[in-house]
Amino acid sequence: MRASVGFDLDMTLADTRSGIAAVYDELSVRLGVPFDSEAIVTRLGPPLEDELANWLPLDEVPAAAALYREIYPELGVPVHTPMPGAAQAVEAVRANGGGVIVVTAKNQRDATSTVRLLGLEVDEVVGSAFGTDKGTALARFGAAAYVGDHVADIKAARAGGAVSVTVATGPYTLGELRDHGADVALGDLTEFADWYAGWRPGGELR
C-alpha cells in the first residue's frame, strides 16, 4: 500500500478567493467596516479570527466571525473551484492505495461542503485546525506527507511526523517555501502526481 497523504484546502485543493471575497464584501455592508477583500484573499491560510482582528476591535471579532460563517454557505461555498491539478493529485494517491485526509483551518461544515462541491474523493475532512494543531489529525490518520501552500503547513507536517510538500499557489513563492524548510516545493498540484510516483518515504525528491 502506498503512503497516505494529507492536503490543506484553501489555495491548495480549492481556489476559494472569489467566495471569500464575496463574503467579506457582504460582511462589510452589514457591519459598516471597509474590509479590503482583494488584500485579504492574497494571504489566506490563518484562522478567520486572526484576519478579522486586523480590522476590528478584539471584542467585536467573535460576533463578526459568527456572522461571516452564517453568510459563507450561501455566498462562499458555491463559487469555490478546484485548483489546477487538485483532482489528479487526490486520484494519484488513491490509485496507488493511499488514503487522503484534508486538514484545514476552515470550519468543519464549510470545509466538508467545499470538498463535496469539488467532487474530491477523500477519506476524512478535519476543520478548524491551523499550523501545528494539524499535527494530531495527520498523525492519527497516518499521513506520510502533508501538502499545503502556507509556511504554517510546513510546521503542520513536522508536528504530524509527515514530509512537508508545498505548492506555490498561496502567499509564498517557491524560494520562500524552501527557505522556511519545506522538504518538497512544487509550483502547483499539476506537478504532484509525478512527484508522488517517484517518492519513496525516507528519500524525498525535491
VENGIKA-V687034 format. One record per pair of residues at least 12 apart in sequence whose C-alpha atoms are under 8 Angstrom apart, sorted by the first residue. I is the first residue (numbers start at 1). J is the second residue. If there is no record, write none. Layout:
BEGIN
i={I,I}
j={J,J}
END
This chain:
BEGIN
i={1,1,1,2,2,2,2,3,3,3,3,3,3,3,3,4,4,4,4,4,4,4,4,5,5,5,5,5,5,5,5,5,5,6,6,6,6,6,6,6,6,6,6,7,7,7,7,7,7,7,8,8,8,8,8,8,8,8,9,9,9,9,9,9,10,10,10,10,11,11,11,11,11,12,12,12,12,12,12,12,12,12,13,13,13,14,14,14,14,14,14,14,15,15,15,15,16,16,16,16,16,17,17,18,18,18,19,19,19,19,19,19,19,20,20,20,20,21,21,21,21,22,22,22,23,23,23,23,23,24,24,25,27,27,27,33,35,42,42,43,43,44,44,45,45,45,46,46,47,47,47,47,48,48,49,49,49,52,52,72,73,77,77,77,77,78,80,80,80,81,82,83,84,84,84,85,85,85,85,85,86,86,87,88,88,89,89,89,89,90,90,90,91,92,92,92,93,99,99,99,100,100,100,100,101,101,101,101,101,101,101,101,102,102,102,102,103,103,103,103,103,103,103,104,104,104,104,104,104,105,105,105,105,106,106,106,107,107,108,108,108,108,109,111,111,111,112,130,130,130,131,131,131,131,131,132,132,132,132,132,132,132,132,133,133,134,134,134,134,135,135,135,135,135,135,136,136,137,138,138,138,138,139,139,139,143,143,144,144,144,144,145,145,145,145,145,146,146,146,146,147,147,147,147,148,148,148,148,149,149,149,149,149,149,149,150,150,150,150,150,151,151,151,153,154,154,154,154,163,163,163,164,164,164,165,165,165,165,165,166,166,166,166,166,167,167,167,167,167,168,168,168,168,169,169,174,174,183,183,184,184,184,185}
j={96,97,98,93,96,97,98,93,97,98,99,143,144,145,201,93,98,99,100,142,143,144,145,93,98,99,100,101,143,144,145,146,147,100,101,102,103,138,143,144,145,146,147,100,101,102,103,146,147,148,102,103,104,146,147,148,149,153,102,103,104,106,111,148,44,45,104,106,44,83,149,169,170,83,86,147,148,149,167,169,170,189,82,83,86,80,81,82,83,86,114,118,80,81,82,83,76,77,79,80,81,41,80,76,79,80,72,75,76,77,78,79,80,37,41,72,76,37,38,40,41,37,75,76,68,71,72,75,76,37,68,37,64,67,68,55,55,170,171,170,171,170,171,105,130,150,105,130,105,106,128,130,65,106,61,62,65,64,65,110,110,110,113,114,117,117,114,117,118,118,118,189,188,189,190,188,189,190,191,192,189,190,120,190,193,189,190,192,193,120,121,122,121,193,196,197,196,122,123,143,122,123,124,143,122,123,124,125,126,138,141,143,122,124,125,126,125,126,127,129,134,137,138,126,127,128,129,130,134,127,128,129,130,127,128,129,127,128,125,126,127,128,127,125,126,127,125,152,153,156,152,153,154,155,156,152,153,155,156,157,158,159,160,156,159,156,157,159,160,156,157,158,159,160,161,159,160,160,157,160,161,162,160,161,162,160,162,161,162,163,201,157,162,163,164,165,162,163,164,165,164,165,166,167,164,165,166,167,166,167,168,169,170,171,172,166,170,171,172,177,172,177,180,166,166,180,181,182,183,184,204,182,183,184,182,183,184,185,186,182,183,184,185,186,185,186,187,188,189,185,186,187,188,187,188,186,187,204,206,204,205,206,206}
END
